[in-house]
Amino acid sequence: MALRQIKSTDLILNDDGSVYHLNLLPEDIANTIITVGDPDRVAELSKYFDEIELKKSKREFITHTGRIGKHRISVISTGIGTGNIDIVLNELDALKNVDLKTRFIKPDFQKLNIIRIGTSGAIQKEIPVNSILISSAAFGLDNVIQFYQHQPSSEERACLSAFEQLLPSGYTIKPYYISAGKELFERFSKDFMQGITITAPGFYAPQGRTVRALHSMPLLMDLISAFNFDGKKITNLEMETAGIYGLASVLGHQAISFNVILANRATDEFSKDPAGVMDRGIKEILGSLF
């Protein structure tokens, strides 16, 4: 990016010079960052650090930075949904790539490796509950990335077009499709299951659930489950991955999403030990990182 000064109302700072929502200074974060949705999960993950050098929090955003062996690593909670992802990724990028004192974009770009560890529900019956799946790409049913300039690849455009053709004319969603960071995906794809993820803008109707309010697009989950593009299927539902992939792509970072499968919607099965499964998943993923 060219040298450009950021307006004070575009990038708001706290009195101590930290970024507004995350309450972090540039030295507070590593270049390898794990994101989790649940604030309580930060400590569940950082307990496996060999050393914790920093703990900070503001609102739902809790950050621990430390080391595993010689590797410096940060874990930060994002809360739920891509609206929060918009805040977290923009502020993390600013910490590395904007001089917060002069408000000029730094001439030398620093790349982040962003690794999501979250829960998810499978929609294909062959995906076991309690397993781990990485998102090779994600369809976003939210609208955050519509506000950013993004140039999809020809393969991404083709896959998106195939998905859009499945949707009835009365369905008002405007999906987008973005792949995982190539470097991180190639690093982990041999060791974990993989599939295409749906990132929904909510937990109930946007993921096909009906409690009392009736669904305006009742066939949506059936269409999603039946999608097949050159042998690639949609495998699972969650609420952050497409936003992470989209912002990471726009900003030039690498991102990968690990989905701990706690439910299978096709078989109507839910994990009998979700906390234990997540703990084992965290240890397995951390072991694969370093």
N, C-alpha and C positions, 0 to 999 in steps of 0.2 A: 504494500500500500504506500502511496505517496505521503510525504510529510504533511500533516494537517493538524491544526489545533482544535481540540474538542471543546465545545461550549460547556459552561459550568452547569447549565440545566439539562444537557444531554448526558453528562457523566457526573452525577452528584457524589460528593465526597463528604464524609463526616468531619467533625472538627479536628480529629487526630490525623486526617489525611487518608483514612481507610475508605474503601468503596462502600457505598451507602447501605445496601442490603446485607451483604456478607460480613461487613465489619472487619475486613481483612486488609493487611498491608502487603506489598509485593513479596517481602521476605517470608511471609507466613505460609506460602504454598509451594509445594514441589511441582515438578513438571509432569509427574505421573499422579493423576487424580482419580480416585474412585468416588463415584456418586452413588448414593443410596437414597431412597425416598423417605424412609422412616427415620426421624431424628434419633430414636433409641438404637438404631442399628449402627450408628457411628461407633459407639463404645463397644458394641458386640464385635466389630471388625478391628478396631484399634487395639483391643486386648491382645491381639496376635502380633503387634509391633514389638520389636526388641527394645525400642525407645520411643517415648512420646515427648516431643519438645514443645508442643503448643496445643492449647485447647481454647477455642473462641466460639461464641455463639451470639446470634441475634435472630429473633423471631424463630422460624422453623429451620434456620440455616445454622447447623453446628459443624464445626471444622476441627479435626484433629490432624496434626502433622507430626510425623516421626520417621523412624527407619526400620526396615527389615534387612538385617545384615548391613551391607554398605549402601543400600538403595533408599533414597529419601522418597517418601510417599505421603500424600494427603488423602483424607476421606472427608467428604462433605455431604450433608443431607440436603436434598432439594425440596422436600415436601412432595405433594402429589401433583402431577400434570405438567403439560408443556408450557403453561403460562409461567410457572416457576423456573422451568428450564431456560426460558428466554432471559430471565434475570441472572441466573447462576452462570451460564456460559458467557454472556456478555461481560459480566464483572470479572470472571476468571481471566478472560482474554485481556481485559483492560489492565489487570494486575501485571501481566507479563509484557504487554505490547504498547502500553501508553505510559509516558512519563507523567506520573500523577502530579508532579510539582509544576511542570510547564504546560501540561495538557497537550503536548505534541505526541503524535504517533511515533514510536521509536523506529529508526531506520532498519534495525536488525530484528527480524521476526523471530520470536520464540514459540516453538511448537509444543502443544500440550498433548499428552496421551490421556484420554478420558475414558474410563472404564466403568460402565454402569453394572451394578449388581442389584437385581431386583426380583420381585416375585412376578409370576405370570400364570395365566391359565391356558392350557393347550386346547385346540379345537379339532385336532386329528386324533382318532382313537388309538393309533399306534404309538403315540408319544407317552411314555410312562410318567405317572405322577411321581414326584421326588427326584426327577432327573434334572439335568442342566442343559440348556439349549442356548446357542449364540445366534443372534440375529444377523443374517447375511445382509439383510436390507429391511426396510420398514415402510409400510404405507401409513401415512398420517391422515387421520380423519379430522384432526384439529385444523386451525387456520394460521398458526404462528408463522410458518415459513412463507405463507403468501405475502407477508410484509417485507420480505428480503429478496434481493436480487440473487437468483440461483440458476445455474446453468446445468441441467441434468445431462447425463451422457445419453448416447443413442440407445443403449441397452435399457437405461432407466426409463426413457420416454416410451419405448416399446412395451415394457412391462406395465407402466401406468396406463397406457392406452388399452391394453388387454383387460385391465381391471375396470376401467371406466366403461368399457363396452358391456360389462355384465350388469351395470346398474340401470334399473328402470328409469325412464325419463322423469318420473315424479320425485325421484330421490334428490335431495338438495345438497348433499355433501359434495365437496370439491377436494378430492384426495390428492396427495402428493406422494412421491416414492423416492427414497434416498438410500443408498448403499452404505454399509459399514466402511470404516476407514480401511483402505486396502492393506496397509502394513500390518495393522493389528489383526485383521481378519485372517490373513495368510499365516500369521503367527499361531493362532489358536484353532483354526478350522480343522486341523487333523486330530485334535484331542477331544472335541465336543461335537454333539449333534448340532445341526444348523437348520435354519428355516427362515421364512419371511414372517415378520411380525406386523400385527396391526396395532397402531397406537391410537387409542380412543380418547375423546375429550371428556369422558365421564365413565363412571363405573356401572351404572344401571342401564338405561335404554341404549346409550352409545355402545354398550357391549352385549346388547341383545337380551338384557334382563327385564322382566316385567314383575313389578310388585303390585302397586295400585294404578299408577299412571300407565296408560296404554301406549304402545310403541307406534310411531308414525311410519316406520319402515320395517314392518314385521318380517320381511324375507331377507334382511340384510345379513344375518349370521349364516343362513343357508347359502347365500351367494358367496360369502367370504370363504366358507368351508369348502366349497366346490371349485374355487379358483385354482387353475393349473396353467402355468405359462412355461412352455418348454420343460416340463417336468418339475417346475418349482411351485411349491404349494405354500399357502399361508398356514402357519403352524400354531400361532399363539396370539393372545391379546394382552396388552398392558397399556400404560398411560404416559410414558416418557421417551421411549427409544427414538421415534421418528424426529422428535424435536431435538434430541441430542445429536443425532446424525446430521440433521439439517443445519443446525448452528455450527457444528464442528466443520462441516463442509464449507459453509459460507466464510468462516473465519480462518480456515486453513489448518485445522487441527485433526488429529486422528481420534476415532471413537469406536468402541465396541461395546455391545450390550450382552451381558450374561443374564439369562432368565432362569430362575429357579422355579420349576414347574410344581406348583402346589395344588393345582386342580386340573381336571380334564373335563371340559364341558361336553364332549361327545359321549363320554361314559358316565357322566354325572358322579365323578369320584373326587374327593378332596383328601388331602394329606392328613393322616392321623397324627403326625408329629411335625407340624410346620416349623416350630422353633428349632427343633433338632435338625431338620432337613436344611434349613437356612444356615445353621452353624457349620454343618458338614460341607455345604456348598461354598461358604466363605473360605474355609480352610483349603478346599480343593482348588479354588480359583486363585487364592494367594500363592499356593504352591506352584501353580502353573505360570505365575507372573515372574517369579525370581528363581 
